[in-house]
Amino acid sequence: MALAAAAWRVGSIAVARGASLGRYQSPKPPAAPAFARVPRLADQPGYGLRLLRLLSTEDEGSAPKPKEGKGGRKRRSRGKARGKAGNEKPAAKPSGGKKSAEGSGPTSNLWKMISAIEDAREAAVEGDVVSGEVAHEGGENALVPTDHGAALRQLVAVPLRSQPLLPGILLPVVVKDPKTLESIREMKDRGQAYVGTFFHRKDEVDVATDEESLSDASLEGKEFDLSDDLSELHEVGSLAQVHQVSDGFGEGGHVLLMAHRRVRRVGVVSQGPPTVMVEHLKDLEYDRNDDVIRATTMEVVQCIKQLLLVSPIYKEQVQYLSRNNYYIHDPSRIADLGATLCSVEGNDIQEILEELDVKTRLDRTLHLLKKEVELNKIQAKISKQVEDTINDKQRKYFLMEQLKSIKKELGMEKDDKSALTSKFQEKLDSFRDLAPEEVVKAIEEELQKLSDLQSASPEFNVTRTYLDWLTSIPWGTYTEDKLDVGFAKGVLDEDHYGLDDVKERILEFIAVATLKGSAQGKILCLVGPPGVGKTSIGKSIARALGRKYYRFSVGGLSDVAEIKGHRRTYIGAMPGKLVQCLKTSGTGNPLVLIDEIDKLGRGATGDPASALLELLDPEQNSGFVDHYLDVPLDLSKVLFMCTANVLDTIPAPLLDRMEVIRISGYISLEKFAIARRYLEPEALEATGVPPEKTEITDAAMRRLIDEYCRESGVRNLKNHVEKVYRKLALELVRRGAHEDGAEMSDQIVVDGDSLSSYLGPPAFTTERIWEQTPVGVVMGLAWTSMGGSTLYVEASVVDEGEGKGSITTTGSLGDVMKESALIAFACARDCLRRRDPESDFFQTSRVHIHVPAGATPKDGPSAGCTMITALLSLALGRGALPDLAMTGEVTLTGRILPVGGIKEKVIAARRSGVKKIILPKDNLRDVDELAVEVKEGLEVIFVETIDQVLDVAFPKNE
């Protein structure tokens, strides 16, 4: 029985290898395959004579033809037992009854083997084969009877790494150790050769490729190193007969082994070649007719049938198992065969090899087979799903190809290249009269090139992409402007509060376009602190004008190709942002917002600011050339708007091309109106809070603005309003007010006192350090990109009446501000000499000027008059007028020069509770432009000289 499995596996090797050489054509198997009945010989000694002769031969010629004789088969005389000479019976040589497969190669040898096994079986049935050795020509290839094998105590050890070799199983092994291979050859030359196979105790690092199953090893051959330490081998192994030894490719040789019985290693004889002493193991006695053993054996056979059904290599065995129930007569062999068919870890097979209780061995084999059957069912299911998917896709593909061919024959469809050419030609015809002549000529040339190129050519895709961009530009297509001043004003007022300068400029643009009958492009630059609405107003202007809106940010941009595009010679080349803008908007006169233009970068790939010069020049952008398109684009009707926080970082040539509109920060009144009109409704909608269930009082809103959101913009104010309403939403849910209409007893009201419970402690208190400024301290006004703020200047004497006068400055002051301090010191000495000629304070004192908030960098000339006032306050020993703030640059001769950021500074002064502010007279026009509510409650004093400043700061009547 086990020999049947082994014979089939060897035959499978021959078939598989023959197929790999392209020489195998499967012959039609006979109706009842001969080898299927071999398992009946499982207990018959000496049954493998002809099989072994076939295994040991190298001849791949035609199968020998049987000879026919009278009375059926003729058999040769065979000896019944070794050493019983003279008791031989003549027997007829088999002929006739069985047909041999014709042909050559592995298939021929397979059918020779089958025929030999069949002859041996019939001989055994008729009683010609008896216990003992078979006498024949070349008898050294015969199987040694188990009685003789039991006498073998000293064996060459062959380590196995994939999995153990069970009795009745064939395994090809590659032996590379020269001593071991030579020893096996010598034993084979002397007659029967036996070795011991032992499974190696694998560690995690021992095996990297041992996941192959035993069937894989039998097909491909498994390479083993025989120099391992024998103590690393399992004690229980198999006694294996060497069927064949042949030279391998390169080093070593191929050895075909067949296991016969279990053995246990009891000692080591030598390490080279590795030789061990063994004792033979026998199965524990058991009753074959036991109902449990019979039932378990039949269940194992059923599992083997199910397992082999899904494996094409065992189809012949499946046919046999389905017809011959007497296969289960040897439970021990059926257990070993079933375990061998399982693709499990070698340790699981080793447990079966070491198990001498046949009943337990059957149980373990049945467990492994059940798992293997389930695994194969899953594999078969997955394989079928994949196969069905592939077949469905192939079917659809073939049908689509047939459909294309039919449509092409009927003239209903063109090939891909013709369809592309027709599509581009239709697009060109739609704007031929509107596009410039250069563009039409370029498209026609590219169409001709496309028709000449092969579809598989790389240039074909480049040309197709280029044509796609060229024909996607809205040549000569413009959106009609809504030249309605009233409508535009309503849209702008609806979306934004304040920003009167921007709104006025847009209304002027509409008015000019109305009078001229057409609108030309303009370049506007909105400059202001963050959060004042510079970016959002661009979208409102586009809606007011009825134009398409496109925005892109250039903050941190350092690649000029983002503006001008890439050359088409580069892989993955694309047009610049302006071409993408025109394609996306579908019109030639959109409103383009270039955000954060003051944060342009510069790198190794060019200077984007220089690239924008052509784009933002009204005299040049009518013929703007993108590097990718390489044809002129008319951008003269595009309305460009840029946004920036400061103008200092914008290159002067670029700034010169833009019309600058300054957007100042919002005062508290404006923030209050924005919060009530825009931010609260948005927060209510975003949080889902019912308006009738909550209320934020005016006092709470004003406190929120003054103590939590003092910055110039309203972005932070929006975040805080949303935070309050999120807290209110949580409180409503906790109190049971939800969408199903549950009523609450009271409305939740947020007032000035309870505001901190929603927002925490205030972020700002008062900007005033002193209610009454002491001697040597004066309040100034500063302006930053975040808005205006108050700035104190402190002066103190370090050493008085010793040496020459000097000045020291601290407070993270910039170079310009340090120069202002030196000028202020010189100017203050001159002023003191006029006011108190006898004083030598500045000639003999070391003075220290400090500007608080030393961690904040400060620079600029506008603190000049503040520093002079602080120095004179120190020299005169007299404090400046309370609630007074000032700003202005001072020359060395005492003239007051104008400064910037007047609105922000006025807002900061008003926020700090200042009553009087001193400003340069040249800033009078800036103050006149301020809204009445900004100047309300402030006394503005304009001065031209430092003496006028000192007269206000130090009144004579005090």
NUKOL-362433 format. One record per residue (C-alpha): x, y, z. Coordinates in steps of 0.25 Angstrom, whole numbers, plus 5000, padded with zeros to 4 digits. Example, Ala and Ser with C-alpha at 12.3 -4.5 7.8 and 13.67 -1.06 7.14 Angstrom:
<rs>
504949825031505549965029
</rs>
This chain:
<rs>
500050005000501150105004501950064992500750104983500850244988502350244987502250184972501250294969502050404974503250354966502450344954501950484957503350534957503650474944502450534938502650674944504050674939503750624925502650734924503650834928504550794916503450804907503450654903502250604911500950574905500050504914499550364909498150324911498250234924497650094924496250084929496750014942498150064945499049954948499750024960498450054967498449904971499849904977499449934991499049784993500549754993500849845005501149725013501849645003503349645004504149654991503049714983503849824977504749754967504349814954504049944960505449954966506149914953505350024946505750124956507250094955507350094940507750214932507050164919505950254914505650164902504350094898503650004907504049864905502949784898502349664905502549524899501349434898501349294901500349174902499449184913499549324916500749384924502149314925502849334938504349314941504649224953504949294965505549254979504649244991505749285001507249325001508149205003507149094998507849054986507248944977505848974981505549064970504349054961504349104947503249204944502749264931503149404927501949494927501449534913500249564906499149604916499649754919499949854908501249944910501150094907501950124895502850244894504150284901504550384912503950394926502550354922503150224916503850194929502550224937501750114929502950014930502850034945501350014945501449894937502549834946501749864959500549794952501449674949501949664963500549674968499949564960501149474963500949494978499449464976499849334969500749294981502049314973502549424982502849374996503449425008504949455006505849514995505549514980506649444972506849504958507849564950508449684956507849644970508549754977507449854973506349764981505749814994506349745006505249675014504849735027505449615035506849645029506649795031506449775045507849725047508449855042508949925055509950025049509450125038509950255031509150365037508450465027507850585033506550645027506150785029504750795022504050685029504250545034504250425024503050325028503150175025502650145011503050285005504050314994504850434995505950494986507150554994508350634989509550594997510750684996511650625006512750554998513050445009511550415011511250404996512450314994512050225006510650215000511150184986512050074992510850015000510050014987511149944979511249834989509749804988508649864997508950005003508250055015508350185022507650255034506850375032506650475044505850605045506750725049506350805061506150935054506351065061505751205057507051235049507351095044506351095032505951215023505351135012504751015019503351055016503250955004502350835006502950695004502350684990503150804987504350734992504050614984503950694971505050784972506050714981506450754995507850794998508450755011509750785019510250655025511250715034510250755045510450715059509750585061509250625074508350725067507550615060506350545066506550415072505450345065505550335050505350235038506150125032506250155017506750075005507550144995506850114982507750194973508950284973509350374962510250494959509650634961509850764955511150824960511550764974510850644981509950544976508450504976508050394985506650334984506150274997505050195002504650175016504350035022504250045037504450135049505750135056506350205069507750255069508450195082509850235079510850305070511950225063512650335055512450475050513050455036512250405029511250425041510950285045510050245057509550115064508050095063507049995069505749965061504450005066503149925064501749965065500949935078500049815077498649845073497449775067497149815053495749775054495549865066494249955062494950085066496250055058495350015046494450135047495650235049496350165037495150185028495050325032496550345029496350285015495150375013495950495016497050445007495950434996495450574998496850634999497350564986496050604978496650754978498050714974498150674959499450594962498750484970497450464961497850324958497950294973496550354975495950264964496550144972496050184986494650204980494650064975495449974985495049974999496049865003497149975003496849995018497449865022498749925028498350045037499850065040500250095026498950175023499250265035500650285030500150315016499150415020500150495029501050505017500050565009499850685019500550815017500850835032502150865040503150755041503050745056501550695054502050585045503150555054502150535065501450435056502750365053503050345068501650295071501650145072500150135076499450115063498150165069498750295074499550305061498250295053497550395062498650495059498750475044497150495044497350625051498350675041497550625029496350695034497150825035497750795021496450775015495850905020497050975015496950915001495450955001495851095004496951094994496051034983494951144986495951254985496551194972495151184966494751324970496051374964495851294951494451344950494851484951495951464941495051394931493951504933495051614930495551534918494151514913493851664914495151704908494951614896493451664894493951804894495051784884493951714875493051824877494151924873494451844861492951834857492751984859494052014851493551934839492251994839492852134840492252164853493552184861494952224858496252174865496852254876497752344868496652374858495652404869496752494876497052574864495552594861495352644875496452744874496052794861494652814865495152894877496052974868494853004858494053064870495053174873495753184860495253324858495453374872496853324875498153394870498753344857500053294864499153204873498353144861499653124854500253054866499052964867499052924853500552884853500352794865499152734859499952694847501052644856500052554864499452494851500852454847501252394860501052244865500152234877501152154885502252264883502552344895502452474887501052444884500652464898501452594899500752644887499352604891499552674905500052794899498852804889497952774901498452904908498452984895497052954892496552964906496953114907495653204906496253284894495353404892494353364902494053474913492953484924492053604923492353704934491153744943491353894942490353934953490954024964489754004973489753854971491253854974491153934986490053854992490853724990492053784996491253845008490553705010491853625011492753725019492653835029493553955027494753945017494154075011495454105003495353964996493953984993494154124988495254074978494353964973493254054970494154154963494554034954493154004951492854144948494054164938493654034931492154084930492654214923493654144914492754034911493853924914494653894926496153884926496953794935497553864948498553824958498153854973498953814985498253814998499153835010498753815025498853725037498353585038496953555039496353685034495753625021496753645010496553505004495053495006494753625000495353574987494253474985493153584988493753674978493753564968492253544971491953684970492553694956491953564951493353504949493953364951494853364963496253294964497153294976498553244978499553274989501053304986501453305000502853235001502853204986504253194981504053124967503853224955503253104948501953114956501753254950502353234936502153084934503152974931503852954917503152844909504452764908504352724923503652604928502352634935502352784930501152864933500753014930500853124940499753164950499153264940498953164929498253074939497453194944496853214930496553074928495853054941495053184940494753164925494853314923495853414919495553524929495453454943495753524956497153464960497453474975498953464977499053434992500253465002501053534991501953595002502453455005503053424992504353334993505553324984506353194981507253124972506053114962505853254960505253384965503753384965503653524968504353564955503453464947502253544953502753674947502253634933500953574938500553704946501053804936499753854929500653894917501253754916500253654920499453664907500553574901500953484913501653354909501653234917502853144916501953024913500953074903502053164896500953244890500453384895499353404904498453524906498353554921498053704919496553684923496853604936496653684949497853644958497753664973498953644982498953634998500053665007500253695022501453795020502053865008503453855012503753715007503153744993504153774983504153924978503953894963502753794966502153894976502254004966501253924957500153914967499154014973499254004988498054014997498354005011497353935020497453975035497053895047495653905053495353985065494453925076493253985070493453925057493753795063492553795071491653825059492453715051492153615063490653645063490453655048491353535043492053455053490853425063489953375052491053285046491353225060489953195062489853125049491153045051490753005065489252975064488953065076487453115075487553265076486353275085487053185095488353275097488753415098490153485099489953625104490553755099491453765111491953625110492253645095492953775098493753705109494053595099494653695089495453775099496053665108496153545099496253595084497053725084497753695071497353775058496653675051495453595054495953445052496253425067494853495070494153395061494853275068494453325082493053355078492953205073493553155086492553225094491353165086492053025086492053035102490553085101490252965092490852865102490052935114488752925106488952775103489252755118488052825122487152745113486852845102486952765089486252755075485052675080484452805086484752785101484552915108485452995117485053075128486053195126486853245115488353245116488953385117490453415116490753545122492053615125492253545139491953405134492853425121494053375128493353245131493253215116494653265112495553265124496353375129496553495120497753495111497853645112497653745123498053895121499253935112499554045122500654015131500454145139499254225142500154345144501454335137502654365146503854445143504654395131503454315126502654355113501554275106501854265091501054195079501554085071501054005058501253865054500753765044499753725055499253865057499553985066499953985081500554075092502054075094502654135107504054195107504754195120505954285124506854275136508154325141509254225144510354325148510154465151511154575151512354485148513154495134512554525121511054505117510654375110509454285107509154135107507954075101507353935103506053865099506353795086506453915078506753915064507853995057506854105053506354125067507754125073508054245063506754315068507254295082508654365079507854475071506954495083508054505093508754615084507454685082507054675097508354745101508054855092506654875097507154875111508154975108507055065103506155045115507155035126508455095122509155065135508854915135509954825131509154695133509454635120510954675120511254605133510254485134510154345128508754325124508054185121506854185111505954055112504754015104503953905112503553765106505053735103504753605097503953675085504853735074504653875072505053975061504654095053504854245054503554285060503954285075504854405073504054515080503654415091505054385094505354535095504154565104504654445113506054505114505554645117504654595127505854525134506654655133505554745138505154655149503654665144502654565139501954585126500454615125499554505129498754425118499754475107500354395096501154435084501854385071502754455061504154455055505154565060506254615052507554665059507054805058505754775065504854765053503654665054503454575041502254495038502054355041501154235036500054155042499354275048497954205048498554085056499254175065498054255068497254125070498254075080498254215088496754215089496754065094497754105105496954225110497854335105497154475104498254545096499154505085500254575078500454555063501354615052500654725045500954665032499954545036498754635037498254585024498254445030497454485042496454555033496154425026495854345039494454325042493754405053493554295063495054265062495454405066494354415076494754455090496254495086496954625085497954625074499054725074499854745062501354795063502454835054503654845064504154775077503854905085502354895082502454755087503054795100502154915102500954815101501654705110502154805121501154925122501655055127500555075137500854945144
</rs>
